Amino acid sequence: FGASPDEVKSHESSSYAASEWVNNYLIINSANGVIGAVNGLADNLFTENRKNEILAEARFLRGYANYKLLTFFGEWSKPGSAYGVLLRDELSTLSNIPKARSSVDESYSAILGDLDFAIENAVETNASYYASKWAAMALKMRVLIARGQENDYTEVISRGNAILNS
């Protein structure tokens, strides 16, 4: 029988490549919808830091989905490559569908920007099905390991120690 395309990481002929693409862009579009709607509301409609907490969770999800797309469809191990992901930072409409693919560097910047916002603004403790500051830190560690730049490993160790000591 031999290995299936899924087992040999032949993503272009994989049976689940289309669902990975669709599911992650659905997450991104949903997150962008929440971000746009929440940013459009007055701050006085929220108690304490709740507005930023909602935004942090949406940005965590957007960063996660972009990271999945980058590692599945981009040249994630080549930061200088032009083959990153198609970054979307607003709700998709017919007028903004056509868009150029972003570079790997731009993709990592967007992902890390979303995760840094989540680390700064998400709640520390939450039910396991919601994003938290610690989940954002752990995902950032994973992203930095994938990017693999010289200073990334120092931050991975620092973030890991912060999680362990919390």
The 8 nearest C-alpha neighbors of each residue, nearest first, counted from 0:
[[1, 2, 3, 4, 6, 7, 5, 13],
 [2, 0, 3, 4, 6, 7, 5, 9],
 [3, 1, 6, 4, 7, 0, 5, 8],
 [2, 4, 5, 6, 1, 7, 13, 0],
 [3, 5, 9, 7, 13, 6, 12, 8],
 [6, 4, 13, 3, 8, 7, 9, 10],
 [7, 5, 3, 4, 8, 2, 9, 13],
 [6, 8, 4, 9, 5, 2, 3, 10],
 [9, 7, 5, 10, 6, 4, 13, 11],
 [8, 10, 4, 7, 11, 12, 13, 5],
 [9, 11, 13, 12, 8, 16, 5, 4],
 [10, 12, 9, 13, 16, 4, 8, 14],
 [13, 11, 10, 9, 4, 14, 16, 5],
 [14, 12, 10, 5, 16, 4, 15, 11],
 [13, 15, 16, 12, 5, 17, 4, 10],
 [14, 16, 18, 13, 17, 19, 5, 10],
 [17, 15, 19, 13, 18, 14, 10, 20],
 [18, 16, 20, 19, 15, 21, 14, 13],
 [17, 19, 21, 15, 20, 16, 22, 23],
 [20, 18, 16, 22, 17, 21, 23, 15],
 [21, 19, 17, 18, 23, 22, 24, 16],
 [20, 22, 18, 24, 23, 19, 25, 17],
 [23, 21, 25, 19, 24, 20, 18, 26],
 [22, 24, 64, 26, 25, 20, 21, 19],
 [23, 25, 27, 21, 26, 22, 28, 20],
 [26, 24, 22, 28, 23, 27, 29, 21],
 [27, 25, 23, 29, 24, 28, 30, 22],
 [28, 26, 24, 61, 30, 25, 29, 31],
 [27, 29, 31, 25, 30, 90, 26, 24],
 [28, 30, 32, 26, 31, 27, 25, 33],
 [31, 29, 57, 27, 33, 32, 28, 61],
 [32, 30, 34, 28, 89, 90, 29, 33],
 [33, 31, 29, 90, 35, 30, 34, 36],
 [32, 34, 30, 36, 31, 35, 37, 29],
 [35, 33, 31, 37, 32, 36, 54, 38],
 [34, 36, 32, 38, 33, 37, 31, 39],
 [35, 37, 39, 33, 38, 34, 32, 40],
 [38, 36, 39, 34, 40, 35, 33, 50],
 [37, 39, 35, 40, 36, 34, 41, 54],
 [40, 38, 36, 37, 35, 41, 34, 42],
 [41, 39, 37, 38, 42, 36, 44, 43],
 [40, 42, 43, 44, 39, 38, 45, 37],
 [41, 43, 44, 45, 40, 50, 46, 38],
 [44, 42, 45, 41, 46, 40, 47, 50],
 [45, 43, 42, 41, 46, 40, 50, 49],
 [46, 44, 43, 49, 42, 50, 47, 48],
 [45, 47, 49, 48, 44, 43, 50, 42],
 [46, 48, 49, 45, 50, 51, 43, 42],
 [49, 47, 51, 50, 52, 46, 45, 120],
 [50, 48, 52, 51, 47, 46, 45, 53],
 [51, 49, 53, 52, 48, 45, 54, 37],
 [52, 50, 54, 53, 49, 48, 120, 55],
 [51, 53, 121, 49, 55, 54, 50, 120],
 [54, 52, 56, 50, 55, 51, 49, 57],
 [53, 55, 51, 57, 52, 56, 34, 58],
 [56, 54, 117, 52, 58, 121, 53, 57],
 [55, 57, 59, 53, 58, 54, 130, 52],
 [58, 56, 30, 54, 60, 59, 55, 61],
 [57, 59, 61, 113, 55, 60, 56, 62],
 [60, 58, 56, 62, 57, 61, 114, 117],
 [59, 61, 63, 57, 58, 62, 64, 56],
 [60, 62, 27, 58, 64, 63, 59, 30],
 [63, 61, 110, 59, 65, 60, 113, 64],
 [62, 64, 60, 66, 61, 65, 59, 67],
 [63, 65, 23, 67, 61, 66, 62, 60],
 [66, 64, 68, 62, 67, 63, 69, 61],
 [65, 67, 69, 63, 64, 68, 62, 70],
 [68, 66, 64, 70, 65, 69, 71, 63],
 [69, 67, 65, 71, 66, 70, 72, 64],
 [70, 68, 73, 66, 72, 67, 71, 84],
 [71, 69, 67, 75, 68, 73, 72, 66],
 [70, 72, 68, 69, 67, 73, 10, 19],
 [71, 73, 69, 68, 70, 74, 84, 83],
 [74, 72, 69, 83, 75, 82, 70, 84],
 [73, 75, 76, 77, 82, 83, 80, 103],
 [74, 76, 73, 70, 77, 69, 103, 78],
 [75, 77, 74, 146, 78, 145, 147, 70],
 [76, 78, 80, 75, 79, 74, 103, 146],
 [79, 77, 103, 104, 80, 76, 75, 146],
 [80, 78, 77, 104, 103, 81, 102, 82],
 [81, 79, 82, 77, 78, 103, 102, 74],
 [80, 82, 102, 83, 103, 79, 101, 100],
 [83, 81, 102, 80, 73, 74, 103, 84],
 [82, 84, 103, 102, 73, 101, 106, 69],
 [85, 83, 101, 69, 86, 100, 73, 106],
 [84, 86, 100, 101, 87, 99, 83, 98],
 [87, 85, 84, 101, 88, 106, 100, 65],
 [86, 88, 89, 85, 27, 28, 90, 91],
 [89, 87, 31, 86, 90, 27, 28, 91],
 [90, 88, 31, 87, 91, 32, 35, 28],
 [89, 91, 31, 32, 28, 92, 88, 35],
 [92, 90, 95, 89, 96, 28, 93, 87],
 [93, 91, 94, 95, 96, 90, 89, 97],
 [92, 94, 96, 95, 91, 97, 90, 98],
 [93, 95, 92, 96, 97, 91, 98, 90],
 [96, 94, 92, 97, 93, 91, 98, 90],
 [95, 97, 93, 94, 98, 92, 91, 87],
 [98, 96, 95, 99, 94, 93, 92, 100],
 [97, 99, 96, 100, 95, 85, 86, 87],
 [100, 98, 101, 85, 97, 86, 84, 102],
 [99, 101, 85, 84, 83, 98, 102, 82],
 [102, 100, 83, 84, 85, 105, 106, 86],
 [103, 101, 81, 83, 105, 82, 104, 80],
 [102, 104, 83, 106, 78, 105, 80, 82],
 [105, 103, 78, 107, 102, 106, 108, 79],
 [106, 104, 108, 102, 103, 107, 101, 109],
 [105, 107, 103, 109, 104, 108, 83, 102],
 [106, 108, 110, 104, 109, 105, 111, 103],
 [109, 107, 105, 111, 106, 110, 112, 104],
 [108, 110, 112, 106, 107, 111, 105, 113],
 [111, 109, 62, 107, 113, 112, 108, 106],
 [110, 112, 114, 108, 113, 109, 115, 107],
 [113, 111, 109, 115, 110, 114, 108, 116],
 [112, 114, 58, 116, 110, 111, 62, 115],
 [113, 115, 117, 111, 116, 112, 59, 135],
 [116, 114, 118, 112, 117, 113, 111, 119],
 [117, 115, 119, 113, 114, 118, 120, 55],
 [116, 118, 55, 114, 121, 120, 115, 119],
 [119, 117, 132, 115, 116, 135, 120, 121],
 [118, 120, 116, 117, 115, 121, 132, 55],
 [121, 119, 117, 52, 55, 118, 51, 116],
 [122, 120, 52, 132, 117, 55, 131, 118],
 [121, 123, 131, 124, 132, 52, 120, 125],
 [124, 122, 132, 131, 121, 133, 125, 118],
 [125, 123, 122, 131, 126, 132, 133, 127],
 [124, 126, 129, 127, 131, 122, 123, 130],
 [125, 127, 128, 129, 124, 130, 131, 123],
 [126, 128, 129, 125, 130, 131, 124, 134],
 [127, 129, 126, 130, 125, 131, 134, 56],
 [130, 128, 127, 126, 125, 131, 56, 134],
 [129, 131, 56, 134, 128, 59, 132, 135],
 [132, 130, 134, 121, 122, 133, 123, 124],
 [131, 133, 118, 121, 123, 135, 134, 122],
 [132, 134, 136, 135, 131, 137, 123, 162],
 [133, 135, 137, 131, 136, 132, 130, 138],
 [136, 134, 138, 132, 133, 137, 118, 114],
 [137, 135, 133, 139, 134, 138, 118, 140],
 [138, 136, 134, 140, 139, 135, 133, 141],
 [137, 139, 141, 135, 140, 136, 134, 142],
 [140, 138, 142, 136, 141, 137, 135, 143],
 [141, 139, 155, 137, 143, 138, 142, 144],
 [140, 142, 138, 144, 139, 143, 145, 137],
 [143, 141, 139, 145, 144, 140, 146, 138],
 [144, 142, 146, 140, 145, 151, 141, 147],
 [143, 145, 147, 141, 142, 146, 140, 152],
 [144, 146, 142, 143, 147, 141, 76, 75],
 [147, 145, 143, 144, 148, 76, 142, 75],
 [146, 148, 144, 145, 143, 151, 149, 152],
 [147, 149, 151, 150, 146, 152, 143, 144],
 [148, 150, 151, 152, 147, 153, 146, 154],
 [151, 149, 153, 152, 148, 154, 147, 155],
 [152, 150, 148, 154, 143, 153, 149, 147],
 [151, 153, 155, 154, 150, 156, 149, 144],
 [154, 152, 156, 155, 150, 151, 157, 149],
 [153, 155, 157, 151, 152, 156, 158, 150],
 [156, 154, 152, 140, 158, 153, 157, 159],
 [155, 157, 159, 153, 154, 158, 160, 152],
 [156, 158, 154, 160, 159, 155, 153, 161],
 [159, 157, 161, 155, 160, 156, 154, 162],
 [158, 160, 156, 162, 161, 157, 155, 163],
 [159, 161, 163, 157, 162, 158, 164, 156],
 [160, 162, 158, 164, 159, 163, 165, 157],
 [163, 161, 159, 165, 160, 164, 158, 133],
 [162, 164, 160, 161, 165, 159, 158, 157],
 [165, 163, 161, 162, 160, 159, 158, 157],
 [164, 162, 163, 161, 160, 133, 123, 159]]
